[in-house]
Amino acid sequence: MGQFLMSTRVYMGESSMEEVKGLGIHRAYIICDPFMEKCGRAGELAGLLAEAGATTEIFSKVVPDPSIEVVTMAIQGMTALKPDAVLALGGGSAIDTAKAASHLYASMNGGEKPMLIAVPTTSGTGSEVTSFAVISDTQAKVKYALVDQALVPDVALLDPNLTASVPPSITADTGMDVLTHGLEAYVSTKADDFTDACAEKAIKLVWEYLERAVADGSDMEAREHMHNASCLAGIAFSNASLGVCHSMAHALGAHFHIPHGRANALLLTHVIGYNAGLELVEDTETLLRYEKIANMLGIGGGTPKAAVYGLIRQIKNLMQRIHIPAYVTDLNVDRESFESAIPEMAKRAMEDNCTATNPRTPAVSEFENLYKNLCKGGPV
């Protein structure tokens, strides 16, 4: 028996952030990064809450790859304010920080959880509708993927105006994260008709609108569709989970501080080839699933393998057009340092929660070989 959960109330479209005024909030704790406060977005959100009579406090210490230390500081601020609502303003780091802090705060206060409202400013993680959060232990250089239904936000405000100033490189990285979410959810061992519908639509929207959003950040049609794609992919993987592309990206990002979406992009085509079993004689069920995606995107092939090779080629072409490098060695990562970290990263990827629902279960040595593909020229 399967189940499909969708517990987040989603408001979408331009000016949807205004809906925060009607949520009956009295004490609001806004969690964001320093830039969101400096550029005035946090103040804008606080102003809307003030119009509705709410008291607000802004916590702006969120960092990329949110750490245990930052989550602890956020909880301390919540303990002082006793908010009835926590609002996460920003990308995945802000939303994941708010998720972890709210969950732990509730557990420390008899289970009474403030309303959690996600206001994403990038179109990538889909964290505004998922039961996932990723928190880093900076000392151990490890990322922990937390999975708990209690982490799902109560409300998501998908206002594309908030993404208009996102630089092209971040638009590209986060967009590839959306594509990876859709593809991994689609071939997950927990995929079903409901998750497929969300994953397929997300993949199609990325294919049509990501390049436009990267080329022209003021293209609000592209921005809105990418924002919706991010949320749809989040709905898909929150129910179907993910796979080893994310497992490996978590370890890669923790070791070398590569943005999460870019880490996924570097790994994606190699993981597709591995999951599809392109080196095998017989066509696998996963290969046929990827073939369906290729056909949906208009990528022809006389055979299933030809279609999947075409899908891989076209993803690489998309990455070139939106200026995402193909190799980790193009990102100022020393090859020797990278190769020495591979055994530890492979071990971490094997232990990652996302590996459990991958359609093919790699041995540690196979994780190592996949990582080696990220060096220009391949393994030495």
Helices and strands as residue ranges (DSSP letters): E 9-12, G 16-22, E 27-31, H 34-38, H 41-51, E 55-59, H 68-81, E 85-90, H 92-108, E 115-120, G 127-129, E 132-137, E 142-147, G 149-151, E 155-158, G 160-163, H 168-187, H 193-215, H 220-240, H 244-256, H 260-276, H 285-296, H 304-321, G 328-330, H 335-351, G 353-357, H 364-372
